[in-house]
Amino acid sequence: MDALAFAPLAVLISLTPGPNNFCALNNGMRAGVAKALWATWGRVAAFAIFLTVSAVGLGAMLLASETAFTAVKWVGAAYLFWLGWKAWRSRDFSGFDQIETEGHAPRAPLTVRRLVAQEFGLAITNPKAIVLFAAIFPQFIDPSQPTARQFLVLGTIYLASEFVSTAVYATGGRQIRRWIRTPRGALRLNKVTGGIFMGAGGLLLTAQR
């Protein structure tokens, strides 16, 4: 096991644009970097499940099953389209406290529990995570050493890299928020966010095993 060689690769993989990173960007805009980082525990929990599955050899079985892979892919895409459609139609200005909402009543703040659940839902229905843990991790496993310990070390490194990724995307989202000064701008941002999620859903449907 070469943990030092895996660490930079883990960060690069975690920084790759995808549903959870788009979610972190959105959370950074609406809820702030701190809440976005707390929400990352949702995806980390989902990825920890995939890690455990891969460690016992079930990940390879799932990767080999076209039916299972396709089912997860469609569920994930449907969830992304649903989130995108909600954002596209939303007139919610929550999180943009500096905007004059022109008579709109203030909405309840985004709770950490809600953001964690959303991150978990996106991660657990992303088949690319299955590919990562079932196909990439074994390449860094030394057969002459205990497998479980190596998965634990590599998994910890990767899960830590997800917090790095969230920090980057959420900070970017916070900067974008500074450009929003009017309710019309917030509505446009809702549509952009919705388009991104729906686009991510479309890309997910093209994922191959």
Secondary structure, 3 states (H helix, E strand, C coil): CCHHHHHHHHHHHHHCCCHHHHHHHHHHHHCCHHHHHHHHHHHHHHHHHHHHHHHCCHHHHHHHCHHHHHHHHHHHHHHHHHHHHHHHHCCCCCCCCCCCCCCCCCCCCCCHHHHHHHHHHHHHCCHHHHHHHHHHHHHHCCCCCCHHHHHHHHHHHHHHHHHHHHHHHHHHHHHHHCCCCCHHHHHHHHHHHHHHHHHHHHHHHCCCC
